[in-house]
């Protein structure tokens, strides 16, 4: 009977752990901003539905990645940038390690810091990138805090980028991919995730005029028929590359239609199996195409292109926030304006106004609800669907630039002051 009871308890624990959703990287399990969690709170405040909060050593905008009982995130700590491991139970620190000494004089545009790129984990290791205007470092730790390997990004050219390098590494089937794109280098690099050994590196050219080589996006993996592909967005183009050797498969043209030198990409593309939506910047175009079988130049003459929206009085391309898709609707966010577009045609379904402030954190979706963060500490909760319905606006006394994370029935909101954990007690 004792043996049976122990087996039953173990089976129950395993079942619960399988049901618990991890948040292993910047934008969730599939890096598309979606979580399968249900029953999350719709409303909260500083004293409502807060499971716990923990004071952070410094302000940053990197999103926590979460696996099991561990939270990993980077933060300034005096003159240093550190990697923290916190407990999901109560926020207590398990360990920390210094990643760089670029904490001093770290303020850049909009008071962002070098703790901007998000870490990535597979439950065994955690990979991080921390970079400023002139220095950058990739690290791999065990989840218990032991440094396994690190890589100096200056090995790929002297770093030179106006507002700091904030490229989140992407992990896929044992390979870590890093975009290294600034004034002195335009590269995609693949590493063995466990050892740091370089597998390949390829040049990824663009127009390279003015500020265009200053790239603030991160690489992503597209999965679909004919894939997977590594997607790179920056220096006036969006490109798809084979994972085996980095060879280019397609290139989205016309994102900088006037070849302006005042052009830099921050918002990343929306990736789904049959649709990629590519934003640009500064009132440029937004392009959507079907990546299945797509090759060569993606432009209005290519049958893969589905729609291309120019800037207008009623629509603007996202400048910072990555679009998100729910069913047959694409949602886009600006600094207050919020658009819903038909995924197949690009036709506008509605345009509404959400909380003011700078919208820098990306939207996330769970249980048919879209969570839209603002720098003011407000999080708007919008019901997905063709009719606009705002369910709540929740305000915390903090500055939020990070993308929310969702794991095991909780919403993790990284502010400049605190890490807030929202859930039902």
N, C-alpha and C positions, 0 to 999 in steps of 0.2 A: 504493500500500500504506500509506503514511504517513497519507493522508487517510482511508482505510478504518479504520485503527487508531484515529485520533482520533475518528471517528464512533462506533466501537464503544465506546470508553471513555466518551464523552459519553452514549450511550444507556444504558450500564450505570450511570453516576452518576445519571441521571434516574430509572431504575428503582428504585435504592436509595433515592433521596430520596422517591419516591412511596410506598414501602413503609414508610418511617420515620413513626411516628405523632407528630404534634405534640400539645402540651397547651396549647391557646391561651387557656384561661380556667379559672376556679376549679375546676370539676368535670369538666374534660375536653372532648373534641371536641364532644360533644352536650350538655354540661353535665348529664349524668346519672350521672357517676361511673364510666362504663365506658371501657375501653381495648380495642382490638383486638390489642394486643401479646401475643405468646406466648413461652414459654421464659424467663419472668422467674424470678429466684431465689425459692425458697421459704424458704430459710434464710440468715441473715446475722448478723453481730455487728460489734463495733468493728474487728475485724481479719480478717473473713471476708467476701468478696464486696463489699468497699467499693472502688469504682473510684477515687474521690477524695472528699475532704471539704474544705470551705473555711470558715474562721472568718468569722462574720458580725459586723458592727459593733455590733449590739444585738439584743435579744430581740424577736421578733414572731411573729405567727401567720398572716400572709398566705401563701397557697400560691404557689409559683413558677409562672409561665406560660412555656412553652417553645416556641420556633419555630426549626427549623433548628439553627444553632450558637449560639443566644442564649437566655439565661435572664433573665427579668425578675422582680424581687421588691422589695418595700419593706422598709425596716429603719430602726430608730432609729440615729442616729449622733450621739452627744452630745446636744445640745439640738435637733437637727433630725430630721426624717423624710426619708429619701432614697429615690429609685428607683435600684436597681442593675441593671446589665446585666453578666452574667457569661458566660464561655465554657463551652459544654457539654463542651469537650475536657478542660479542666483546672481550671475554676472561676476562672480569672484574670479580673480586672475589666476590662471593656471601657470602661465609662463610668458615671458617676453624676450625678444631678441632685437638688438640694434641692427637696422638695415643700412642706414646711412647717417652722415652728420650734416645733411642738407636742411636741417630744421631752422637754423639761423638764417635770417634775411630771406625767409621762404615765401613771403607774401607776393602774390602775383595778381593777375586780373581777377577782380571780384573776390579778393581775399581767399582764393583757393590756395592749397598747400601742396607739398610734394606727397602727401598722403591722399592721393586721388585715385590711382589705379587700384582695382579690387583684386584681392587674392583669389586663388582657385585651389580646390582640394578634391581628392578622390577618396578621402577617408584614411589614407596611409601617409600621404605627403601633402604639403601645402606650398604652392608656388606664388611668388609675389614679384611685383615690379615697383620700384620706387625711383622716380626720376625728376630732375629739375630742368633748368635751362641749359646746363652744361655737363651734368653728370647723371648716369643711370645705372641701375644694377638689377639683375634678375637673380632671385634666390629660390632654392628648394630646401625646405625643412621637413623633417618627420613631423607628424602631428603632435609628438611629444617635445618638440622644440629643438631637435638636433639639426644643425646645418649640414646638408648633404652636398650641395654644390652651389656655386654662384658664378655669375657671368657679368663682366664689365661691358656695358653697352658701347663704351668708347672704343672697344676693339673693332667696332664696325664704322668708325669714323667719329671725329670730334663732334660731340653733341652741341647743337646750336638751334634752339627753338624758343620763340619769343615768350610764351607763357608756361613753359615747363612741359615735360613729356609725361603723359598720363595713360600709357598704353597697357590695358589689362591683357595678360597672356591668356591664350585659349588652349585648353587641353582636349585632345581627342585621341582615344585608343592608344595611349602610351606615348604620344608625341605632343610636345609643347610648341605652339606656334606664336611668334612674336612679330609684330609690325614695328619697324624702326624707320620712321620717316620724318626727316627734318631738313634743315638747310644744307647739311653736309652729307646726308645719306638717304637713299630711297630704297629700302630693302625689306624683304620678307625672309624670316629665318625659322627653320624647324630644328628642334632639339629632341634628343632622347630624354623623355621626361624624368626618368629615374637617375640618369647619369650626367645630363647636361651636354653630352657629346653632340656636336653640330652634325645634322643629317644633310641639310642643304641650305643654301642661301641664294636668293635671286634678286636681281635688280627689278624694281617696279617703277618705271619712269612715269613722269607726267609733264605738264607744261613747264613747271618749275619757275614760274614768274612771281616776283614779289613775295607775298606771304603764303602762296599756295603750297610750298614744300613743308610748311609748318602744319603738321597733321595731328589732330587731337582725338581722332577716332581710334577704335581698336579693331583688330581682325576678328572674324567670326567664321564658324563652319556652317555651310549650307548642306542639308541632307535632303535628298529627293532623287527621283529617277535620273540616272546618269551621274549622280554625285557619289560621294561627298566632294565639296570644293571648299577651298579657303577663300573667303571674300575679304578683299581689301578696299577701303574707301578713303581716298585722300588724294591730294595734289591734282584736283580737277577731274578725277575719274573714279569709277567704281569698277573693280575687276574681280574675276573668278579664276582660281588657280587649282591645278591638280595637286593633290596631297603628296603624291609620290616624288615629285621633283620641282614643284612650284611653277610649272609651265602655265602660261596664260591661256584661258579658254574663251573668255568673252570680256568686253570692255564697254561700259556705258559711256556714251559720248554726250556732249552738249550740256554738261552740268555747269560749266562756266561759259555761257554762250558768247560773251564779249571778250573772253580771254583776259579778264580783269586781273590785275596784280593784287588787288585787295580781296582775296578769296581764300578762305580756310574752312575745312570741314570739321565739325564737332559732332553733329548728329550721325548716328550709325544707321545703316539700312535695316529695314524689316525683312527678315528671312523666313519664308515658309515653303513647303514642298513645291507648290505650284505658283508662287507669287513672291517676287522681291520688289520692295518699294524703296527707292533711292532718293533721299532728300539731298539738298545742296546747302545753300546758305545765303544770307543777305538778299532775300527776295528772289532767289534763282528758281529754277524749275524743280519739280518733283516727278520722277519717272518710275513707272511700274512695268514689269515685264515677267513673262513666264520663263523661268530658268531651265525647264525641262527641254533638253536638246538645244539650248541656246548656244550660239557660237559667234565669234567675230565681234564686229561693232554693233552695239545695241543703240539703234537710232530709229526714227519714225519709219525708215524703209525696211527695217528688220521685222519680220513677222512675229518675232518673240515679244516685241514691245506691245503693251496693252493700252497704256495711256501716258500722257505727258502733260502736266499742268504747269502753265506759266504763272508767275506772280500776278495777282489781281487785287481789286479792292476788297474782295471777300475771302481770299485765300492767300496764305503765305506758307512757303516751305518751312518745315521745322528747322530752326537754327541750331538747337542743342539737343532737344529731346527726341529719342528714337521712336518712330511710329510703332504702333502695336496693332495686331489683327485679332479679332474675335469673330469667328464664323466668316460671313461674307462682308464684313465691315472693317475698314481700316480707320484707326483713330490717330489723330495728330494733335500735339499740344504745343502752344506757344506760351508767352508770358501772360496767360489769362485766357486768350482765345482757345477754343477746343472744337475740333472739326471731326465729323464722321463722314467718310467717303465710301461709296460702293467699291468693293475690292476689284470687281471685274471691269468697271467702266471709269472709275475715278469721279463719278458724278457726286456732287455734294448732297448729303442727306440732311445735315444740319450744321450750323455754326452757333455755338453758345459761348458764354463767358464764365470761366471758373475763377478761383481765388487769384487776386493780383499777386505781384511779386515775381521774382525771377524763377522760372521753371527750369531747373537744371537736372534734378533727379529724373530717372525714367519711370514711365508708368508700369504698373504690374497688374495682372488679372488673376482673380481667383473666384470660383463659384459664381460666375456671371457678373462680377463687379470689377470695375476698373478703379484703381487707386492712383490718384494724380497728385504728386507732391509739389509744394511751393516752398521757396526759400524762407518764407515768413513763418514756417512751422505748420502751415495749414495743409491738410490732406483732404482733397475732395474725393468722394466715393460716388461713382456714376454707374448706373445700371446699364449693362451692355444691351444694345438693341437699336432699332431704327427710330425710336422715339426717345428724345432726350429726357432723362429722369435722374436728377441729382438726389442721392439718398441721404447724404450728410456732408457737412464740412467740419472737420475735426482739427482743433488748433492746439498745438503744444508750445510752451514757452521756450523755443529753441530755434536755431537756424538750420534748415535741412537742405543740403545740396546732394545728398546721396540717394541712390535708388533704394526703395524698400526691399527687404528680404522676407520671405515667408517660409516657415518651417515648423512642422509638428504642431499645427494649430495656433501659431503665433505670428504676428507681424513685427519685424525688427526695423526700427526707424533710427538711423544713425544721424544724430544732430551734431552740431559743433560742441555742445556742452555735454550731452548725455547720449548713451545708447538706451533707447526706450523699447521695451518689450510689451506689445499690446496683445491681450488675450482675455479670456474669461477665467477668473480665479477659481 
